[in-house]
């Protein structure tokens, strides 16, 4: 691999990580993702845990889904959300370990 290809790969990686960090740069979204670390949750459960309105929760979840942070599955009439990427889960665990204890 040439140095130029390596630099391009590094730049792309930096861009990807930067987008993830931007998506995490809101206390409400961090709170939602923190609760999802404990396992998949329905919208109503997340709304109760985070003490925010259904409208605000829907906005957070929609944005996080578009940004690839969460996945959603339908179980009957419920939408169940979970963290989309194991690496994101590990990052959030590190943040919790370092800042939330």
MARMAR-461717 format. One record per atom (N, C-alpha, C): x, y, z; atom name. Coordinates in steps of 0.05 Angstrom, whole numbers. Atoms other than C-alpha are relative to their C-alpha. Layout:
<node x="X" y="Y" z="Z" atom="CA"/>
...
***
This chain:
<node x="17" y="-24" z="0" atom="N"/>
<node x="0" y="0" z="0" atom="CA"/>
<node x="18" y="25" z="0" atom="C"/>
<node x="-17" y="-24" z="2" atom="N"/>
<node x="30" y="66" z="-20" atom="CA"/>
<node x="-9" y="20" z="21" atom="C"/>
<node x="5" y="-20" z="-21" atom="N"/>
<node x="34" y="125" z="27" atom="CA"/>
<node x="-25" y="17" z="-8" atom="C"/>
<node x="23" y="-16" z="9" atom="N"/>
<node x="-18" y="164" z="-15" atom="CA"/>
<node x="-26" y="-15" z="6" atom="C"/>
<node x="24" y="15" z="-6" atom="N"/>
<node x="-69" y="107" z="-9" atom="CA"/>
<node x="-5" y="-2" z="30" atom="C"/>
<node x="2" y="1" z="-30" atom="N"/>
<node x="-55" y="101" z="66" atom="CA"/>
<node x="-12" y="26" z="11" atom="C"/>
<node x="10" y="-26" z="-9" atom="N"/>
<node x="-67" y="176" z="75" atom="CA"/>
<node x="-29" y="3" z="-8" atom="C"/>
<node x="28" y="-2" z="8" atom="N"/>
<node x="-132" y="173" z="35" atom="CA"/>
<node x="-18" y="-17" z="18" atom="C"/>
<node x="15" y="18" z="-18" atom="N"/>
<node x="-156" y="114" z="78" atom="CA"/>
<node x="-3" y="13" z="27" atom="C"/>
<node x="1" y="-13" z="-26" atom="N"/>
<node x="-138" y="152" z="141" atom="CA"/>
<node x="-19" y="24" z="0" atom="C"/>
<node x="18" y="-23" z="2" atom="N"/>
<node x="-175" y="214" z="117" atom="CA"/>
<node x="-29" y="-9" z="0" atom="C"/>
<node x="27" y="10" z="0" atom="N"/>
<node x="-237" y="173" z="102" atom="CA"/>
<node x="-9" y="-10" z="27" atom="C"/>
<node x="6" y="9" z="-27" atom="N"/>
<node x="-234" y="140" z="170" atom="CA"/>
<node x="-5" y="24" z="19" atom="C"/>
<node x="4" y="-24" z="-17" atom="N"/>
<node x="-227" y="209" z="203" atom="CA"/>
<node x="-27" y="13" z="-6" atom="C"/>
<node x="27" y="-11" z="8" atom="N"/>
<node x="-288" y="233" z="164" atom="CA"/>
<node x="-22" y="-16" z="13" atom="C"/>
<node x="21" y="17" z="-11" atom="N"/>
<node x="-329" y="173" z="186" atom="CA"/>
<node x="-2" y="4" z="31" atom="C"/>
<node x="0" y="-3" z="-30" atom="N"/>
<node x="-309" y="180" z="260" atom="CA"/>
<node x="-10" y="28" z="7" atom="C"/>
<node x="10" y="-27" z="-5" atom="N"/>
<node x="-322" y="255" z="257" atom="CA"/>
<node x="-30" y="1" z="-2" atom="C"/>
<node x="29" y="0" z="3" atom="N"/>
<node x="-393" y="242" z="233" atom="CA"/>
<node x="-13" y="-14" z="24" atom="C"/>
<node x="11" y="14" z="-24" atom="N"/>
<node x="-405" y="193" z="290" atom="CA"/>
<node x="1" y="18" z="24" atom="C"/>
<node x="-3" y="-17" z="-23" atom="N"/>
<node x="-378" y="242" z="341" atom="CA"/>
<node x="-20" y="24" z="-1" atom="C"/>
<node x="19" y="-22" z="3" atom="N"/>
<node x="-422" y="298" z="313" atom="CA"/>
<node x="-28" y="-10" z="7" atom="C"/>
<node x="26" y="11" z="-6" atom="N"/>
<node x="-483" y="252" z="318" atom="CA"/>
<node x="-3" y="-4" z="31" atom="C"/>
<node x="1" y="5" z="-29" atom="N"/>
<node x="-465" y="238" z="391" atom="CA"/>
<node x="0" y="26" z="16" atom="C"/>
<node x="-5" y="-25" z="-13" atom="N"/>
<node x="-456" y="312" z="407" atom="CA"/>
<node x="-26" y="13" z="10" atom="C"/>
<node x="24" y="-10" z="-12" atom="N"/>
<node x="-524" y="320" z="440" atom="CA"/>
<node x="-7" y="-16" z="25" atom="C"/>
<node x="5" y="15" z="-24" atom="N"/>
<node x="-540" y="301" z="512" atom="CA"/>
<node x="-24" y="-19" z="-2" atom="C"/>
<node x="23" y="18" z="3" atom="N"/>
<node x="-608" y="272" z="494" atom="CA"/>
<node x="6" y="-25" z="-15" atom="C"/>
<node x="-7" y="24" z="16" atom="N"/>
<node x="-580" y="226" z="441" atom="CA"/>
<node x="19" y="-18" z="16" atom="C"/>
<node x="-17" y="16" z="-17" atom="N"/>
<node x="-525" y="204" z="488" atom="CA"/>
<node x="-15" y="-16" z="21" atom="C"/>
<node x="17" y="13" z="-20" atom="N"/>
<node x="-577" y="188" z="541" atom="CA"/>
<node x="-15" y="-24" z="-12" atom="C"/>
<node x="15" y="21" z="14" atom="N"/>
<node x="-618" y="147" z="492" atom="CA"/>
<node x="19" y="-24" z="-5" atom="C"/>
<node x="-19" y="21" z="6" atom="N"/>
<node x="-557" y="108" z="469" atom="CA"/>
<node x="11" y="-13" z="25" atom="C"/>
<node x="-8" y="12" z="-25" atom="N"/>
<node x="-535" y="98" z="541" atom="CA"/>
<node x="-20" y="-21" z="10" atom="C"/>
<node x="21" y="19" z="-8" atom="N"/>
<node x="-601" y="64" z="556" atom="CA"/>
<node x="0" y="-25" z="-19" atom="C"/>
<node x="-1" y="22" z="20" atom="N"/>
<node x="-594" y="22" z="492" atom="CA"/>
<node x="23" y="-19" z="5" atom="C"/>
<node x="-22" y="18" z="-7" atom="N"/>
<node x="-528" y="-5" z="519" atom="CA"/>
<node x="-10" y="-24" z="16" atom="C"/>
<node x="11" y="21" z="-17" atom="N"/>
<node x="-571" y="-46" z="567" atom="CA"/>
<node x="-18" y="-19" z="-16" atom="C"/>
<node x="16" y="18" z="17" atom="N"/>
<node x="-607" y="-79" z="508" atom="CA"/>
<node x="-21" y="16" z="-15" atom="C"/>
<node x="20" y="-13" z="17" atom="N"/>
<node x="-660" y="-64" z="456" atom="CA"/>
<node x="-24" y="10" z="16" atom="C"/>
<node x="23" y="-13" z="-14" atom="N"/>
<node x="-718" y="-19" z="477" atom="CA"/>
<node x="-20" y="10" z="-20" atom="C"/>
<node x="22" y="-12" z="16" atom="N"/>
<node x="-785" y="2" z="450" atom="CA"/>
<node x="0" y="30" z="5" atom="C"/>
<node x="2" y="-30" z="-1" atom="N"/>
<node x="-800" y="76" z="438" atom="CA"/>
<node x="-11" y="9" z="27" atom="C"/>
<node x="13" y="-8" z="-25" atom="N"/>
<node x="-846" y="81" z="498" atom="CA"/>
<node x="18" y="-3" z="24" atom="C"/>
<node x="-18" y="5" z="-21" atom="N"/>
<node x="-795" y="51" z="544" atom="CA"/>
<node x="23" y="20" z="1" atom="C"/>
<node x="-21" y="-20" z="1" atom="N"/>
<node x="-741" y="98" z="520" atom="CA"/>
<node x="-10" y="28" z="9" atom="C"/>
<node x="12" y="-25" z="-7" atom="N"/>
<node x="-788" y="157" z="528" atom="CA"/>
<node x="-2" y="2" z="30" atom="C"/>
<node x="2" y="0" z="-30" atom="N"/>
<node x="-801" y="138" z="601" atom="CA"/>
<node x="28" y="2" z="13" atom="C"/>
<node x="-26" y="0" z="-12" atom="N"/>
<node x="-728" y="124" z="616" atom="CA"/>
<node x="14" y="27" z="-2" atom="C"/>
<node x="-14" y="-25" z="5" atom="N"/>
<node x="-704" y="190" z="586" atom="CA"/>
<node x="-16" y="24" z="9" atom="C"/>
<node x="17" y="-22" z="-9" atom="N"/>
<node x="-763" y="232" z="612" atom="CA"/>
<node x="-2" y="22" z="-20" atom="C"/>
<node x="4" y="-20" z="21" atom="N"/>
<node x="-773" y="267" z="546" atom="CA"/>
<node x="-26" y="-7" z="-15" atom="C"/>
<node x="25" y="4" z="14" atom="N"/>
<node x="-833" y="275" z="501" atom="CA"/>
<node x="2" y="-21" z="-22" atom="C"/>
<node x="1" y="20" z="22" atom="N"/>
<node x="-854" y="223" z="450" atom="CA"/>
<node x="10" y="13" z="-26" atom="C"/>
<node x="-9" y="-14" z="24" atom="N"/>
<node x="-843" y="275" z="396" atom="CA"/>
<node x="30" y="3" z="-2" atom="C"/>
<node x="-29" y="-3" z="0" atom="N"/>
<node x="-772" y="290" z="417" atom="CA"/>
<node x="14" y="-27" z="-3" atom="C"/>
<node x="-13" y="27" z="3" atom="N"/>
<node x="-756" y="216" z="424" atom="CA"/>
<node x="-2" y="-9" z="-29" atom="C"/>
<node x="3" y="8" z="27" atom="N"/>
<node x="-783" y="202" z="355" atom="CA"/>
<node x="20" y="15" z="-18" atom="C"/>
<node x="-20" y="-16" z="15" atom="N"/>
<node x="-739" y="258" z="327" atom="CA"/>
<node x="28" y="-11" z="5" atom="C"/>
<node x="-27" y="11" z="-6" atom="N"/>
<node x="-677" y="231" z="363" atom="CA"/>
<node x="4" y="-27" z="-14" atom="C"/>
<node x="-3" y="27" z="12" atom="N"/>
<node x="-690" y="160" z="339" atom="CA"/>
<node x="1" y="1" z="-30" atom="C"/>
<node x="-1" y="-3" z="29" atom="N"/>
<node x="-704" y="181" z="268" atom="CA"/>
<node x="27" y="9" z="-10" atom="C"/>
<node x="-26" y="-11" z="8" atom="N"/>
<node x="-640" y="221" z="264" atom="CA"/>
<node x="22" y="-21" z="5" atom="C"/>
<node x="-21" y="20" z="-6" atom="N"/>
<node x="-599" y="166" z="297" atom="CA"/>
<node x="-2" y="-24" z="-20" atom="C"/>
<node x="3" y="21" z="20" atom="N"/>
<node x="-628" y="115" z="248" atom="CA"/>
<node x="13" y="9" z="-26" atom="C"/>
<node x="-11" y="-11" z="25" atom="N"/>
<node x="-610" y="159" z="188" atom="CA"/>
<node x="31" y="0" z="2" atom="C"/>
<node x="-29" y="-2" z="-3" atom="N"/>
<node x="-540" y="168" z="216" atom="CA"/>
<node x="13" y="-27" z="5" atom="C"/>
<node x="-11" y="27" z="-3" atom="N"/>
<node x="-532" y="93" z="225" atom="CA"/>
<node x="8" y="-8" z="29" atom="C"/>
<node x="-7" y="6" z="-28" atom="N"/>
<node x="-527" y="94" z="301" atom="CA"/>
<node x="-18" y="-21" z="12" atom="C"/>
<node x="18" y="20" z="-11" atom="N"/>
<node x="-588" y="51" z="315" atom="CA"/>
<node x="-14" y="-15" z="-23" atom="C"/>
<node x="17" y="16" z="19" atom="N"/>
<node x="-628" y="-3" z="280" atom="CA"/>
<node x="-27" y="-3" z="13" atom="C"/>
<node x="27" y="3" z="-10" atom="N"/>
<node x="-702" y="-15" z="286" atom="CA"/>
<node x="-12" y="-26" z="-11" atom="C"/>
<node x="14" y="24" z="8" atom="N"/>
<node x="-743" y="-79" z="283" atom="CA"/>
<node x="-29" y="3" z="10" atom="C"/>
<node x="28" y="0" z="-8" atom="N"/>
<node x="-818" y="-86" z="286" atom="CA"/>
<node x="-6" y="-26" z="15" atom="C"/>
<node x="10" y="23" z="-15" atom="N"/>
<node x="-847" y="-133" z="339" atom="CA"/>
<node x="-29" y="6" z="5" atom="C"/>
<node x="29" y="-6" z="-2" atom="N"/>
<node x="-922" y="-132" z="329" atom="CA"/>
<node x="-4" y="30" z="-5" atom="C"/>
<node x="5" y="-29" z="4" atom="N"/>
<node x="-944" y="-60" z="338" atom="CA"/>
<node x="23" y="18" z="11" atom="C"/>
<node x="-21" y="-15" z="-12" atom="N"/>
<node x="-879" y="-39" z="372" atom="CA"/>
<node x="25" y="1" z="-19" atom="C"/>
<node x="-26" y="-3" z="13" atom="N"/>
<node x="-814" y="-13" z="342" atom="CA"/>
<node x="21" y="-3" z="22" atom="C"/>
<node x="-21" y="5" z="-20" atom="N"/>
<node x="-753" y="-39" z="379" atom="CA"/>
<node x="26" y="10" z="-11" atom="C"/>
<node x="-25" y="-13" z="8" atom="N"/>
<node x="-689" y="1" z="375" atom="CA"/>
<node x="24" y="-13" z="14" atom="C"/>
<node x="-25" y="9" z="-12" atom="N"/>
<node x="-618" y="-23" z="387" atom="CA"/>
<node x="24" y="14" z="-13" atom="C"/>
<node x="-24" y="-13" z="11" atom="N"/>
<node x="-547" y="2" z="376" atom="CA"/>
<node x="8" y="-16" z="-25" atom="C"/>
<node x="-4" y="13" z="26" atom="N"/>
<node x="-528" y="-12" z="304" atom="CA"/>
<node x="28" y="-13" z="-3" atom="C"/>
<node x="-27" y="8" z="5" atom="N"/>
<node x="-453" y="-23" z="310" atom="CA"/>
<node x="14" y="-7" z="27" atom="C"/>
<node x="-14" y="8" z="-25" atom="N"/>
<node x="-413" y="-61" z="363" atom="CA"/>
<node x="22" y="20" z="8" atom="C"/>
<node x="-21" y="-20" z="-7" atom="N"/>
<node x="-357" y="-10" z="357" atom="CA"/>
<node x="-12" y="24" z="14" atom="C"/>
<node x="13" y="-22" z="-14" atom="N"/>
<node x="-406" y="45" z="376" atom="CA"/>
<node x="-7" y="-8" z="28" atom="C"/>
<node x="6" y="10" z="-27" atom="N"/>
<node x="-428" y="3" z="435" atom="CA"/>
<node x="25" y="1" z="18" atom="C"/>
<node x="-25" y="-1" z="-16" atom="N"/>
<node x="-355" y="-3" z="458" atom="CA"/>
<node x="8" y="28" z="6" atom="C"/>
<node x="-7" y="-29" z="-5" atom="N"/>
<node x="-344" y="72" z="449" atom="CA"/>
<node x="-18" y="11" z="22" atom="C"/>
<node x="18" y="-10" z="-21" atom="N"/>
<node x="-406" y="87" z="491" atom="CA"/>
<node x="6" y="-12" z="27" atom="C"/>
<node x="-8" y="13" z="-25" atom="N"/>
<node x="-384" y="37" z="544" atom="CA"/>
<node x="25" y="14" z="12" atom="C"/>
<node x="-24" y="-15" z="-9" atom="N"/>
<node x="-316" y="73" z="548" atom="CA"/>
<node x="-8" y="27" z="10" atom="C"/>
<node x="9" y="-26" z="-10" atom="N"/>
<node x="-351" y="140" z="554" atom="CA"/>
<node x="-13" y="-2" z="27" atom="C"/>
<node x="13" y="4" z="-26" atom="N"/>
<node x="-394" y="114" z="610" atom="CA"/>
<node x="20" y="-6" z="22" atom="C"/>
<node x="-20" y="8" z="-19" atom="N"/>
<node x="-335" y="82" z="645" atom="CA"/>
<node x="17" y="24" z="9" atom="C"/>
<node x="-18" y="-22" z="-6" atom="N"/>
<node x="-293" y="145" z="641" atom="CA"/>
<node x="-14" y="24" z="11" atom="C"/>
<node x="13" y="-25" z="-7" atom="N"/>
<node x="-345" y="199" z="653" atom="CA"/>
<node x="-25" y="-3" z="18" atom="C"/>
<node x="26" y="2" z="-14" atom="N"/>
<node x="-406" y="170" z="687" atom="CA"/>
<node x="1" y="-15" z="27" atom="C"/>
<node x="-2" y="15" z="-25" atom="N"/>
<node x="-379" y="135" z="749" atom="CA"/>
<node x="11" y="16" z="22" atom="C"/>
***
